[in-house]
Amino acid sequence: MRINFHFFVILAPAVTMTLGATYQRSSQLTGQSFLDAFNFQAISDPTNGRVTYVDESTAKADGLVSVANNKLTLRADYTTKLSSSDPGRKSFRIQSNSQYETHVAIFDIAHMPQGCGTWPAICAFNLLWSEVGANWPNEGEVDIVEGVNDQTPNKCSLHTSSGCTMPSSRSMTGTVDGTDCDAYDNGNSGCGVNINDNKSYGPQFNSNGGGWYAIERSSSYIKIFFWERTSGSVPSDVSSPGSSINTSKWGTPAAYFPNTDCNFSTHFGEHNIIINLTFCGDWAGSSSVYSASGCPSTCVDYVNNNPSAFKNAYFEFNSLNIYQ
């Protein structure tokens, strides 16, 4: 008797992307309305930066915040030389008055901070009014825009409590840079995605006129999109935001974080939007990171002694539209 043996190779299923949805606009923020939707946090920097976060009245008096032509500009001080006894270069850290879970936020950014020693970020996590991350990282953190020392590209990442990982293969245009989201593993590098576009961050972003960043957060996925200002593929409801949007028509995201190996209901809570600029600190000021960026001297010495180097260390926002 002849016996036929059949062998089967079982392949792990690819993580397919969940399509988007339709959302209605809840906030249309430009210029003064953008500023009014946030509050300043004059707090100690949780990332140990060479920075002094100031309150709103100080920011206005020192020209660190301005509204003109319906645009909001947030910048660091670029005129003051610091001594070793000074607390740090004056800068901004603002948080949204509202908190969000399922939502879409579209940031129309004309310019982002640049320069050696800079560490700008647009992120989302849970805060109390007077404390920083009282329950961090138990309700999660999403970094939408983040980078240091002008090094492209932009990195999007999640930081969570233990038990949250991301698949190494998923539907997105970005490149995986870590799959373990646990903030207490791997030096809090999180589960990151590098956007596959050198114009997504820093001087190249600015010289190209900026662009749009969008986050879509649902109960089953988090997506981050980026479109260059000069791109011909910007969805019309992004470039000209209206009363509603349909994210299913936006195409493949730059970063895609599904809930396949991460229970979003236990790892992510209500989030404030945070926009800040620090200097040096745990990432930008790390000796290996700073020197590898081709920056001069040491980070702290450079930030102290070269105020004019930070004339371009500012965010300029055309608008922020939020949909729920």
SERO-4910 file (N, C-alpha, C, O; in steps of 0.05 Angstrom, whole numbers):
BEGIN
 pado doro    nc1    nc2    nc3   cac1   cac2   cac3    cc1    cc2    cc3    oc1    oc2    oc3
  Met    A     17    -24      0      0      0      0     18     25      0     37     27     15
  Arg    A     11     43    -18     25     68    -19     12     89     -2    -12     93     -4
  Ile    A     27    101     14     17    122     32     27    149     22     51    154     19
  Asn    A      8    167     17     16    194      9     15    213     33     -5    215     47
  Phe    A     37    226     37     39    245     59     36    274     47     47    281     27
  His    A     20    290     61     16    317     53     26    336     75     18    333     98
  Phe    A     42    354     68     53    372     87     42    400     82     40    409     59
  Phe    A     35    413    103     23    439    101     40    459    117     47    454    140
  Val    A     45    482    105     59    504    119     38    524    128     24    536    111
  Ile    A     37    528    153     17    547    164     31    574    167     50    577    182
  Leu    A     21    594    153     33    620    154     16    638    172     -8    637    173
  Ala    A     30    655    187     17    674    204      2    694    187     14    705    168
  Pro    A    -23    700    192    -38    718    175    -26    747    177    -18    755    198
  Ala    A    -26    760    155    -17    788    154    -37    805    169    -61    800    168
  Val    A    -27    826    183    -45    844    197    -55    864    177    -41    883    168
  Thr    A    -80    861    169    -92    879    149   -103    904    163   -110    903    187
  Met    A   -104    925    148   -112    951    159   -142    953    160   -156    948    140
  Thr    A   -153    962    183   -181    967    185   -187    994    171   -173   1013    174
  Leu    A   -208    994    155   -216   1018    140   -225   1040    160   -231   1034    183
  Gly    A   -226   1064    150   -233   1087    167   -262   1090    171   -278   1071    167
  Ala    A   -270   1114    178   -298   1120    184   -304   1149    178   -287   1164    170
  Thr    A   -329   1157    182   -338   1184    178   -340   1198    205   -351   1186    224
  Tyr    A   -330   1222    208   -330   1237    233   -342   1265    227   -340   1276    205
  Gln    A   -353   1277    249   -363   1304    247   -345   1324    263   -335   1317    284
  Arg    A   -341   1347    252   -323   1366    265   -334   1377    291   -357   1385    293
  Ser    A   -317   1376    312   -325   1387    338   -310   1412    345   -319   1428    362
  Ser    A   -287   1416    333   -271   1440    338   -256   1449    313   -244   1433    299
  Gln    A   -258   1475    307   -244   1487    285   -227   1510    296   -237   1531    302
  Leu    A   -201   1505    300   -184   1523    315   -163   1536    297   -148   1523    283
  Thr    A   -163   1562    297   -142   1578    283   -135   1602    301   -152   1612    315
  Gly    A   -110   1611    299   -102   1635    313   -110   1636    342   -102   1619    358
  Gln    A   -126   1656    350   -134   1660    378   -151   1637    389   -148   1629    412
  Ser    A   -168   1626    373   -185   1604    382   -168   1579    388   -174   1563    406
  Phe    A   -146   1575    372   -127   1554    377   -114   1558    405   -114   1540    422
  Leu    A   -105   1582    409    -91   1589    435   -111   1585    458   -103   1575    479
  Asp    A   -136   1594    455   -155   1593    477   -163   1564    484   -172   1559    506
  Ala    A   -159   1546    465   -166   1518    470   -144   1503    486   -147   1479    492
  Phe    A   -122   1517    493   -100   1504    507    -93   1521    531   -101   1545    533
  Asn    A    -78   1509    550    -67   1524    573    -38   1518    575    -28   1497    568
  Phe    A    -23   1538    586      6   1535    589     13   1520    614      0   1524    635
  Gln    A     33   1503    612     43   1488    635     70   1498    643     90   1491    630
  Ala    A     71   1514    664     97   1524    674    107   1504    695    105   1508    719
  Ile    A    117   1481    685    125   1459    702    154   1451    698    166   1460    679
  Ser    A    164   1434    715    190   1423    711    188   1403    688    169   1388    685
  Asp    A    208   1403    671    208   1385    647    211   1356    656    231   1349    668
  Pro    A    191   1339    650    193   1311    657    215   1295    642    221   1273    649
  Thr    A    226   1307    620    247   1294    605    274   1306    612    294   1301    598
  Asn    A    275   1322    633    301   1333    644    316   1351    624    340   1350    622
  Gly    A    301   1367    610    313   1384    590    325   1409    601    320   1417    624
  Arg    A    341   1423    584    354   1449    591    333   1470    584    338   1486    565
  Val    A    311   1471    599    288   1487    591    274   1498    615    275   1486    637
  Thr    A    262   1521    611    243   1532    631    216   1536    617    214   1554    600
  Tyr    A    197   1520    624    170   1524    613    156   1547    627    156   1548    652
  Val    A    146   1567    612    135   1591    624    105   1591    623     92   1576    608
  Asp    A     92   1608    640     64   1611    639     56   1630    615     73   1641    602
  Glu    A     30   1633    611     20   1647    588     28   1677    589     36   1688    568
  Ser    A     26   1689    612     32   1718    614     62   1723    608     68   1742    595
  Thr    A     79   1705    618    108   1708    612    113   1703    582    129   1717    570
  Ala    A    100   1683    571    103   1677    542     95   1701    525    109   1707    506
  Lys    A     74   1714    532     65   1738    517     84   1761    521     92   1775    502
  Ala    A     93   1765    546    111   1788    551    138   1785    538    150   1804    530
  Asp    A    147   1759    535    173   1754    523    171   1747    493    191   1741    481
  Gly    A    148   1750    482    145   1745    453    147   1716    445    155   1710    422
  Leu    A    141   1697    463    143   1669    457    117   1658    445    117   1635    435
  Val    A     96   1673    447     71   1665    434     59   1689    420     60   1711    430
  Ser    A     48   1685    396     36   1707    381     15   1696    362     16   1673    353
  Val    A     -4   1713    356    -25   1707    337    -25   1729    316    -27   1752    323
  Ala    A    -22   1721    291    -22   1740    269    -33   1726    244    -26   1703    238
  Asn    A    -50   1740    229    -61   1729    204    -74   1702    209    -73   1684    192
  Asn    A    -87   1700    232   -102   1675    240    -84   1651    243    -93   1628    242
  Lys    A    -58   1656    248    -39   1634    253    -29   1637    282    -27   1659    293
  Leu    A    -22   1614    294    -11   1613    321     18   1606    319     26   1585    307
  Thr    A     36   1622    332     64   1617    333     73   1613    362     66   1629    379
  Leu    A     87   1591    367     98   1585    393    128   1581    390    137   1565    374
  Arg    A    144   1596    405    173   1595    401    188   1594    428    176   1599    449
  Ala    A    214   1588    426    232   1590    449    246   1617    448    248   1630    427
  Asp    A    257   1625    471    274   1649    472    299   1645    455    311   1624    455
  Tyr    A    306   1666    439    330   1664    422    348   1688    425    363   1695    407
  Thr    A    345   1702    447    362   1726    451    379   1725    477    397   1741    480
  Thr    A    373   1707    494    386   1706    521    408   1685    522    403   1662    518
  Lys    A    432   1694    530    454   1675    535    451   1666    564    446   1682    582
  Leu    A    453   1640    569    449   1629    595    475   1623    610    494   1614    598
  Ser    A    474   1627    636    497   1618    652    490   1591    664    467   1582    662
  Ser    A    509   1578    676    504   1551    687    484   1552    710    472   1531    716
  Ser    A    480   1575    722    461   1577    744    433   1583    735    414   1581    751
  Asp    A    430   1591    710    403   1596    699    387   1569    697    399   1549    691
  Pro    A    361   1570    701    346   1545    701    343   1531    674    340   1507    672
  Gly    A    344   1547    653    341   1535    626    330   1555    606    320   1576    615
  Arg    A    332   1549    581    321   1567    560    291   1567    561    278   1546    562
  Lys    A    280   1592    561    251   1594    563    237   1583    538    246   1587    515
  Ser    A    216   1568    543    202   1556    521    173   1551    529    164   1560    550
  Phe    A    158   1536    513    129   1532    517    123   1502    520    136   1485    509
  Arg    A    102   1498    535     90   1471    537     60   1477    542     52   1487    563
  Ile    A     44   1470    523     15   1475    525      0   1448    523      8   1429    510
  Gln    A    -23   1447    537    -40   1423    536    -69   1432    530    -77   1453    538
  Ser    A    -83   1415    515   -111   1421    508   -129   1421    533   -124   1406    551
  Asn    A   -148   1439    533   -168   1439    555   -186   1415    554   -196   1406    574
  Ser    A   -191   1404    530   -208   1381    526   -192   1356    524   -168   1356    518
  Gln    A   -205   1333    530   -193   1307    527   -208   1291    506   -231   1296    501
  Tyr    A   -194   1272    494   -206   1257    471   -199   1227    473   -179   1219    484
  Glu    A   -219   1211    463   -214   1183    459   -217   1178    429   -199   1185    414
  Thr    A   -240   1167    420   -244   1164    391   -246   1191    378   -264   1207    385
  His    A   -228   1197    360   -229   1223    347   -209   1224    324   -193   1205    321
  Val    A   -210   1245    309   -189   1252    289   -181   1280    294   -197   1298    298
  Ala    A   -154   1285    293   -143   1312    296   -125   1317    272   -107   1301    267
  Ile    A   -130   1339    258   -114   1347    235    -99   1372    241   -110   1393    246
  Phe    A    -72   1370    241    -54   1393    247    -43   1403    220    -29   1389    206
  Asp    A    -50   1428    214    -38   1441    191    -15   1458    201    -19   1479    213
  Ile    A     10   1448    196     34   1460    207     51   1473    185     58   1460    166
  Ala    A     56   1499    188     73   1513    169    102   1511    175    119   1513    158
  His    A    109   1508    201    137   1508    210    139   1494    236    121   1496    253
  Met    A    161   1478    240    166   1465    266    194   1473    276    211   1481    260
  Pro    A    198   1472    302    224   1480    313    247   1464    301    245   1440    296
  Gln    A    269   1478    296    293   1465    286    318   1476    300    317   1498    312
  Gly    A    340   1461    299    365   1469    311    377   1447    328    363   1430    339
  Cys    A    404   1446    330    417   1427    348    407   1431    377    404   1454    386
  Gly    A    402   1410    390    393   1411    418    363   1412    421    353   1409    443
  Thr    A    348   1417    399    319   1419    400    306   1391    402    316   1372    391
  Trp    A    283   1390    416    267   1366    418    237   1374    419    225   1375    440
  Pro    A    226   1380    395    198   1387    394    180   1362    394    188   1341    385
  Ala    A    155   1366    402    136   1343    402    107   1353    401    100   1374    412
  Ile    A     91   1338    387     62   1339    389     53   1311    397     57   1292    382
  Cys    A     41   1309    420     34   1282    429      7   1283    444     -5   1304    447
  Ala    A     -1   1260    454    -27   1258    468    -24   1238    491    -16   1215    487
  Phe    A    -31   1246    515    -33   1228    537    -50   1241    559    -59   1264    556
  Asn    A    -54   1227    581    -72   1236    602    -57   1252    623    -37   1243    634
  Leu    A    -67   1276    629    -55   1293    649    -76   1303    669    -99   1306    662
  Leu    A    -67   1309    693    -83   1326    711    -74   1354    708    -52   1360    698
  Trp    A    -91   1373    716    -84   1401    712    -58   1410    725    -43   1425    713
  Ser    A    -52   1400    748    -29   1410    763     -6   1390    763     15   1396    775
  Glu    A     -9   1367    751     11   1347    752     17   1337    724      1   1339    706
  Val    A     40   1325    721     48   1314    695     46   1284    696     59   1271    712
  Gly    A     28   1273    680     26   1244    677     21   1230    703     36   1212    710
  Ala    A      1   1239    719     -4   1227    745     -8   1197    743      0   1182    762
  Asn    A    -19   1188    721    -24   1159    718     -8   1148    694    -13   1127    684
  Trp    A     13   1163    686     29   1155    663     47   1131    671     58   1131    693
  Pro    A     50   1110    654     39   1108    627     14   1091    625      8   1080    604
  Asn    A      0   1088    647    -23   1069    648    -46   1076    630    -61   1058    623
  Glu    A    -48   1101    621    -69   1108    602    -57   1114    575    -70   1125    557
  Gly    A    -31   1107    571    -19   1109    545    -10   1136    536    -18   1156    547
  Glu    A      8   1136    517     18   1161    504     21   1155    474     30   1134    466
  Val    A     13   1175    458     16   1173    429     33   1197    420     25   1220    424
  Asp    A     56   1192    408     73   1213    398     67   1216    368     72   1197    352
  Ile    A     57   1239    360     50   1244    332     73   1257    317     81   1247    295
  Val    A     85   1277    328    109   1290    317    130   1290    339    125   1300    361
  Glu    A    154   1279    333    175   1279    353    202   1273    339    203   1256    321
  Gly    A    222   1288    347    249   1283    337    268   1301    351    260   1318    368
  Val    A    294   1297    346    315   1313    360    337   1321    340    343   1307    321
  Asn    A    348   1344    346    373   1353    333    371   1353    302    391   1348    288
  Asp    A    347   1359    292    343   1362    263    346   1336    248    349   1336    223
  Gln    A    346   1313    261    351   1287    248    324   1276    237    306   1270    252
  Thr    A    323   1274    211    299   1263    198    301   1232    199    322   1221    202
  Pro    A    278   1219    195    251   1229    191    237   1232    218    249   1228    239
  Asn    A    211   1240    217    195   1241    242    190   1213    252    188   1194    237
  Lys    A    188   1210    279    182   1185    291    156   1186    306    152   1204    323
  Cys    A    137   1168    299    112   1165    314    115   1141    332    126   1121    324
  Ser    A    104   1142    356    107   1120    374     86   1119    395     72   1139    401
  Leu    A     83   1095    407     65   1091    430     82   1084    454    103   1071    452
  His    A     73   1093    478     86   1086    503     63   1078    522     44   1093    526
  Thr    A     65   1054    533     43   1043    549     54   1029    574     78   1027    579
  Ser    A     35   1018    590     42   1000    611     48    973    598     46    970    574
  Ser    A     55    953    614     64    927    603     41    912    589     18    917    595
  Gly    A     49    895    571     29    878    558     18    889    532     -4    881    523
  Cys    A     32    908    520     23    919    494     45    918    474     66    930    478
  Thr    A     41    903    453     61    901    431     48    905    404     23    904    402
  Met    A     64    911    384     54    915    357     66    894    338     89    886    342
  Pro    A     51    885    318     62    866    299     84    879    283     84    903    277
  Ser    A    103    862    275    126    873    259    118    878    230    132    893    216
  Ser    A     96    866    221     87    870    193     59    880    194     41    867    205
  Arg    A     54    903    182     27    915    181     25    934    158     45    942    146
  Ser    A      1    942    151     -4    959    128      1    988    134    -16   1002    146
  Met    A     24    998    127     32   1026    131     56   1032    113     69   1014    104
  Thr    A     61   1057    109     83   1065     92    109   1069    108    131   1069     96
  Gly    A    106   1072    134    130   1076    151    145   1050    158    136   1028    150
  Thr    A    167   1053    172    185   1031    179    184   1026    209    187   1045    225
  Val    A    181   1001    217    179    994    245    206   1000    259    227    994    249
  Asp    A    203   1013    282    227   1019    299    220   1011    328    217   1028    345
  Gly    A    216    985    332    209    975    358    180    965    359    162    979    348
  Thr    A    176    942    372    149    931    374    138    929    402    115    923    407
  Asp    A    156    934    422    148    932    450    141    960    460    158    978    461
  Cys    A    115    964    466    106    991    474    110    998    503    106   1021    512
  Asp    A    118    978    519    122    982    548    142   1004    554    165   1002    546
  Ala    A    133   1025    568    150   1048    574    174   1041    592    193   1055    593
  Tyr    A    172   1018    606    193   1010    624    212    990    612    229    979    626
  Asp    A    209    985    586    227    967    572    243    984    552    234   1005    542
  Asn    A    268    976    546    284    988    525    287   1018    528    286   1033    508
  Gly    A    290   1027    553    295   1056    557    272   1074    548    277   1097    540
  Asn    A    248   1064    550    224   1079    542    225   1088    513    216   1110    506
  Ser    A    237   1072    495    237   1078    467    210   1074    454    204   1084    433
  Gly    A    193   1057    467    166   1052    457    166   1036    432    186   1027    422
  Cys    A    142   1033    420    139   1019    395    136   1041    374    114   1052    371
  Gly    A    157   1046    359    158   1068    341    155   1061    312    158   1038    304
  Val    A    149   1081    296    149   1079    267    162   1104    255    154   1126    262
  Asn    A    182   1100    239    195   1122    225    180   1128    199    177   1110    182
  Ile    A    172   1152    195    158   1159    171    177   1159    147    199   1169    149
  Asn    A    168   1147    126    185   1143    103    185   1168     85    178   1167     61
  Asp    A    195   1190     97    195   1216     82    213   1235     97    207   1243    120
  Asn    A    236   1242     86    254   1260     99    243   1289    102    255   1305    117
  Lys    A    222   1295     88    209   1321     91    188   1321    113    172   1340    115
  Ser    A    188   1300    129    168   1298    150    177   1312    176    161   1314    195
  Tyr    A    202   1321    177    212   1332    202    235   1353    197    249   1351    177
  Gly    A    237   1372    215    260   1390    216    263   1409    193    243   1417    180
  Pro    A    288   1416    186    293   1437    165    281   1430    138    271   1447    124
  Gln    A    281   1404    131    270   1397    105    239   1400    105    228   1408     85
  Phe    A    226   1394    127    198   1399    130    192   1429    126    174   1437    111
  Asn    A    208   1446    139    204   1475    138    210   1486    111    194   1503    101
  Ser    A    231   1477     98    238   1488     72    218   1480     50    216   1493     29
  Asn    A    202   1460     56    181   1451     38    154   1463     44    134   1455     32
  Gly    A    153   1482     63    128   1495     70    111   1480     90     88   1487     94
  Gly    A    123   1460    102    108   1445    123     90   1424    111     96   1412     90
  Gly    A     68   1419    124     49   1398    115     28   1393    136     24   1408    155
  Trp    A     14   1370    132     -8   1362    150     -1   1336    164      9   1317    152
  Tyr    A     -6   1336    190     -5   1312    206    -34   1307    216    -48   1325    223
  Ala    A    -42   1282    216    -68   1274    226    -66   1249    242    -51   1230    235
  Ile    A    -81   1247    264    -83   1223    279   -112   1215    279   -130   1231    283
  Glu    A   -117   1189    275   -143   1177    277   -141   1156    299   -127   1136    297
  Arg    A   -156   1160    321   -156   1141    343   -184   1129    346   -204   1143    348
  Ser    A   -185   1102    345   -210   1088    350   -206   1067    371   -184   1065    382
  Ser    A   -226   1051    377   -224   1030    397   -207   1006    387   -199    990    403
  Ser    A   -201   1005    361   -187    982    350   -161    989    336   -145    971    329
  Tyr    A   -155   1015    332   -130   1022    319   -124   1052    324   -141   1068    331
  Ile    A    -98   1058    320    -89   1086    319    -74   1089    293    -55   1074    287
  Lys    A    -81   1109    277    -67   1114    252    -56   1143    252    -68   1161    263
  Ile    A    -33   1146    241    -21   1173    237    -14   1176    208     -2   1160    195
  Phe    A    -23   1199    197    -19   1206    169     -1   1230    167     -2   1248    184
  Phe    A     14   1231    145     29   1256    139     28   1261    109     31   1243     93
  Trp    A     23   1287    102     24   1295     74     41   1320     72     38   1339     87
  Glu    A     60   1320     54     76   1344     48     58   1366     38     37   1362     26
  Arg    A     67   1391     43     53   1414     32     50   1413      2     30   1421     -9
  Thr    A     71   1404    -11     72   1404    -41     62   1378    -53     63   1374    -77
  Ser    A     52   1360    -36     42   1334    -46     16   1338    -62     -1   1354    -55
  Gly    A     14   1323    -83    -10   1324   -100    -31   1304    -90    -52   1302   -103
  Ser    A    -26   1290    -69    -44   1269    -60    -58   1275    -33    -68   1257    -20
  Val    A    -58   1301    -25    -71   1308      0   -101   1306     -4   -112   1318    -22
  Pro    A   -115   1291     13   -144   1290     11   -157   1317     14   -147   1334     29
  Ser    A   -178   1322     -1   -190   1349     -1   -201   1356     26   -202   1380     33
  Asp    A   -211   1336     42   -221   1343     68   -199   1347     89   -205   1352    112
  Val    A   -174   1344     81   -151   1351     97   -141   1379     90   -137   1395    107
  Ser    A   -137   1383     64   -127   1409     55   -147   1431     58   -140   1455     63
  Ser    A   -173   1424     57   -195   1444     60   -215   1432     79   -236   1423     70
  Pro    A   -209   1431    105   -227   1417    124   -255   1429    124   -259   1453    125
  Gly    A   -274   1410    124   -302   1418    126   -316   1408    151   -302   1402    170
  Ser    A   -342   1406    150   -357   1397    174   -355   1368    180   -361   1359    202
  Ser    A   -346   1352    160   -343   1323    163   -320   1313    147   -312   1326    128
  Ile    A   -310   1290    154   -288   1277    140   -294   1247    138   -309   1236    154
  Asn    A   -282   1234    118   -284   1205    114   -256   1194    111   -244   1196     90
  Thr    A   -246   1183    133   -218   1173    133   -213   1148    117   -191   1141    111
  Ser    A   -235   1135    109   -231   1111     92   -221   1118     64   -212   1100     49
  Lys    A   -221   1144     57   -211   1153     31   -183   1164     33   -173   1176     13
  Trp    A   -171   1162     56   -144   1174     60   -121   1157     51    -98   1166     51
  Gly    A   -126   1132     45   -105   1114     36    -89   1102     59    -99   1102     82
  Thr    A    -66   1092     53    -49   1078     73    -36   1098     92    -24   1117     82
  Pro    A    -38   1094    118    -26   1113    137      4   1110    138     15   1090    129
  Ala    A     17   1131    148     46   1130    152     53   1111    175     73   1097    174
  Ala    A     36   1111    195     40   1093    218     13   1081    226     -8   1095    227
  Tyr    A     13   1055    231    -11   1040    238     -6   1023    262     11   1006    262
  Phe    A    -22   1028    283    -20   1013    308    -46    999    314    -65   1011    325
  Pro    A    -49    973    307    -74    959    312    -75    947    340    -54    946    354
  Asn    A    -98    939    348   -102    928    375    -99    897    376   -108    885    396
  Thr    A    -87    886    356    -85    856    354    -70    844    378    -77    822    387
  Asp    A    -49    857    387    -34    847    410    -32    868    432    -13    869    448
  Cys    A    -53    885    434    -53    906    454    -82    913    459    -97    922    441
  Asn    A    -91    909    484   -118    915    491   -121    945    496   -113    956    516
  Phe    A   -132    959    476   -134    988    478   -151    998    501   -146   1019    513
  Ser    A   -171    982    509   -189    991    530   -175    992    557   -183   1007    575
  Thr    A   -153    976    560   -139    977    586   -112    992    584   -100    998    604
  His    A   -103    999    560    -78   1013    556    -80   1042    548    -61   1057    550
  Phe    A   -104   1050    540   -107   1078    531   -133   1090    543   -154   1078    542
  Gly    A   -130   1114    555   -153   1128    566   -158   1154    552   -150   1157    528
  Glu    A   -171   1173    565   -175   1199    553   -149   1214    552   -133   1214    571
  His    A   -144   1228    529   -119   1241    525   -122   1271    521   -141   1280    508
  Asn    A   -104   1287    533   -100   1314    525    -80   1315    502    -63   1298    499
  Ile    A    -82   1336    486    -61   1341    465    -40   1359    478    -46   1379    490
  Ile    A    -15   1351    475      8   1366    486     25   1376    463     32   1360    445
  Ile    A     33   1401    463     52   1413    444     74   1426    460     69   1444    476
  Asn    A     99   1418    455    120   1429    471    147   1430    456    150   1416    435
  Leu    A    165   1445    466    193   1446    456    211   1446    480    211   1465    496
  Thr    A    227   1425    483    248   1424    503    275   1424    489    277   1422    465
  Phe    A    296   1425    506    324   1425    495    340   1404    510    337   1400    535
  Cys    A    357   1390    496    375   1370    508    358   1348    521    342   1336    508
  Gly    A    361   1344    547    345   1324    561    352   1296    555    374   1290    544
  Asp    A    334   1277    562    340   1249    562    346   1238    534    362   1219    531
  Trp    A    334   1250    513    339   1240    486    358   1258    471    380   1250    463
  Ala    A    350   1283    466    366   1301    449    393   1306    461    413   1310    447
  Gly    A    395   1306    488    420   1312    501    437   1288    508    460   1291    518
  Ser    A    427   1264    502    444   1241    506    470   1244    490    470   1251    467
  Ser    A    493   1239    503    519   1244    490    522   1229    464    533   1240    445
  Ser    A    512   1204    463    515   1189    438    496   1200    416    504   1201    393
  Val    A    472   1208    424    453   1218    404    462   1245    394    461   1251    370
  Tyr    A    469   1263    413    477   1290    405    501   1290    387    501   1303    366
  Ser    A    522   1275    394    546   1275    377    541   1262    350    552   1271    330
  Ala    A    524   1241    350    518   1228    325    503   1246    306    502   1241    282
  Ser    A    490   1267    317    475   1285    300    492   1306    286    482   1321    269
  Gly    A    518   1305    292    537   1325    280    535   1352    292    542   1372    279
  Cys    A    525   1354    316    522   1380    330    547   1387    345    561   1369    354
  Pro    A    553   1412    348    579   1421    361    578   1420    392    556   1420    404
  Ser    A    601   1420    404    604   1422    433    588   1401    447    585   1379    437
  Thr    A    578   1407    471    559   1390    484    532   1403    482    530   1427    477
  Cys    A    511   1388    486    484   1399    482    479   1423    501    470   1444    492
  Val    A    484   1419    526    479   1440    546    495   1466    540    485   1488    541
  Asp    A    521   1462    534    537   1485    528    527   1500    503    527   1525    502
  Tyr    A    520   1485    483    510   1497    458    484   1513    463    481   1535    454
  Val    A    465   1501    478    440   1514    484    444   1539    501    431   1559    497
  Asn    A    462   1537    520    468   1560    537    480   1584    522    472   1607    527
  Asn    A    499   1578    504    516   1600    494    509   1609    465    522   1627    455
  Asn    A    489   1598    453    483   1605    425    453   1611    421    439   1597    407
  Pro    A    443   1632    435    415   1638    432    405   1643    404    383   1634    397
  Ser    A    421   1656    388    412   1662    360    408   1637    343    395   1638    323
  Ala    A    420   1615    352    417   1590    337    388   1580    339    380   1561    324
  Phe    A    372   1592    357    344   1582    361    323   1602    350    300   1601    358
  Lys    A    332   1619    332    313   1637    319    292   1622    304    269   1631    301
  Asn    A    299   1598    294    279   1582    279    268   1559    296    256   1540    285
  Ala    A    271   1562    322    259   1541    340    231   1549    347    225   1558    370
  Tyr    A    213   1546    328    185   1553    333    166   1536    317    173   1527    295
  Phe    A    142   1533    328    119   1521    313    102   1544    302     98   1564    316
  Glu    A     93   1541    278     72   1558    267     50   1540    257     54   1524    239
  Phe    A     26   1544    268      3   1528    261    -17   1545    245    -24   1567    253
  Asn    A    -25   1534    223    -47   1546    207    -74   1540    220    -91   1557    221
  Ser    A    -76   1515    229   -102   1507    241   -100   1480    254    -81   1465    250
  Leu    A   -119   1474    271   -123   1447    283   -153   1442    282   -169   1456    294
  Asn    A   -161   1421    267   -188   1413    265   -192   1386    278   -177   1367    272
  Ile    A   -212   1384    295   -217   1359    310   -245   1349    303   -264   1364    303
  Tyr    A   -246   1323    299   -271   1309    291   -277   1286    310   -258   1273    319
  Gln    A   -302   1282    315   -310   1260    333   -334   1246    323   -344   1227    335
***
